[in-house]
Amino acid sequence: MHHLPLEDLRDARYALLRSFRRDGTPMDTPVWFAVDGATVLFRTKVGPKTRRLTARPEVELTACDYRGRRRQPAAALLGRAAILSGDEAEAANRTLHRRYGWQWNVVPMIPVPGVTNVHRDLPLREKWRRARTRNLWPDSVIVRVDPLAR
């Protein structure tokens, strides 16, 4: 039986996000995510990835491990990314927090061998504040991926 890509993602803890530079070069990043109905949600720090997603919103998501190694066999979910704001972003952040629990706000700030954790160099006081909040971090955004019809 062939699984749909969204079903593959529901059972995975990480998804490999493939976004594209303006020239079409693919860029792969493992992300934590949540399937919310027919869409996929993830958080990312504001920066190169958010600029790529704004310029070229077409993405692919594939189930993977924490280092970005694809699960085999795994089909890619093709989708269109949109950066959320306001109440919609806060609601999506709560969905992600429920999925990952205490790890949602702690793991991105600690060094993990073989993983780039972009918030690991924050001052200890800021790490403590972020670990305790349920709100979206000010330097981060939530992205919603709507699957494209095949």
N, C-alpha and C positions, 0 to 999 in steps of 0.2 A: 504494500500500500504506500502511495506517495504522500508525504506530509506537505502541507502548505507551509510556506516560510514563516508565517505568523505563529503556527503551531510549534515549529522548531524553536522559535524565540521564547515562547511561553515557558519552556522547560529549562532554558539556559539562564545562567547568572550574569553572563557578559555577552555583549554583541559587538562584532567588529563593524564599526561605522566606516564606510568608504564615502568620502566626500571628494570633490574635484576642484582643482585649481582652475583659474580662468582658461588656461591653455589645454585643459582636459586631463592633466596629470592626476592620477588617483592618489589620495592620501588616506591611509588606514589608521584608525585609532580604536582600541577597545574601550567600551563605555558600559557603565551600569545603566540599566534601563528598566522600564515597566511597560507592559502591554496594558493599555487602557481602552477597552472596547476593541475597535478596529484600528487604533492608532498606537504608536510607540512613543514613549517619552524618555528623554535623557537630559542630564545637566551637563553644561560645559562652561569653562571659564571664558569670559569675553576675550577675544584675540583673533589669531589667524583662522581658527576653525569657524568662528562666527562670521568672519568676513567671507570665507569660502562659501558658507551656507547661504549667505545673503546674495552673493553674486551668482551662484549655481546651486539652487535648492534641491537638485536631483541627488539622491543618496541611495546607497545599498546597505542593508544590515544583514549580517550572517551570525549565527550562534558561534561563539568562540570561548577560549579560556582567558584567564586574566592577562596573559601576555599577547593575546590577539591571534593565537593559532586557531584556525577554523576547525569546527567540528566536522567530522566526515561521516556520512554524507550530509551536507547541509545546503539547502537552497537559499539564495539571496532574496531578501525582501526588497523590492524596488519601491522607492517612495519619494515624496516631496517634503522637504523640511520647512518648518515655519517657526520662527522664534516667538515665544509667548511673552506676554507682559501682564502686569497688574494682577487682578484676582485669578485669572486663568493660569498664570505662571505659579502663583502661590498654591493653588489647588493641585496642580501637577506636581509641585515639589512635595506636598503632603503625601501624594500617591507613591512617589519614589521613596520617601522616608518610611512609609509603612512597609514597603517591600524589603528594604535593607536594614531597618531598625537602627540601632546605635551606630552601626558601621557607616551609615550614610554620611554622617557628619564627621566621623573620626578618621577613617581610612584615607581619604584624600589628603590628609595633612601629615601623614607619617611616611617615612622612607620605606619602600617595599622593593627588594632587589629585583631588577629587571623591569620595573614599572616607573613611568614618569608621573609622579604625583605633583601637580602644579602648585598646590598650596602648602607643600612641605616646609618652605622657608619662611612662613609667617612667624611673627613674634609669638612667644608662648601665650601671652595674654589674649591675643586675637584668636589663637587656636582654641583656647578655653572657651571664649565667648561663642565661637562658631560651633563648637561641639555641643553646646547647650541649647542653641536656637532651633526652632522649627521653621523659621522663615528662610526664604531664598537669600543666599549670600549676595552682597551688593556687586561683586565683580563676576557674578555668574548669571547664566540665563538657562531657561528650560526650553528645549526644542521638542516640538511635536512632529512626528513623521507620519504623514498620511500615505498609506499604500497606493501605488498606481495600479489601475486595472491592467490585467495581463491579457 
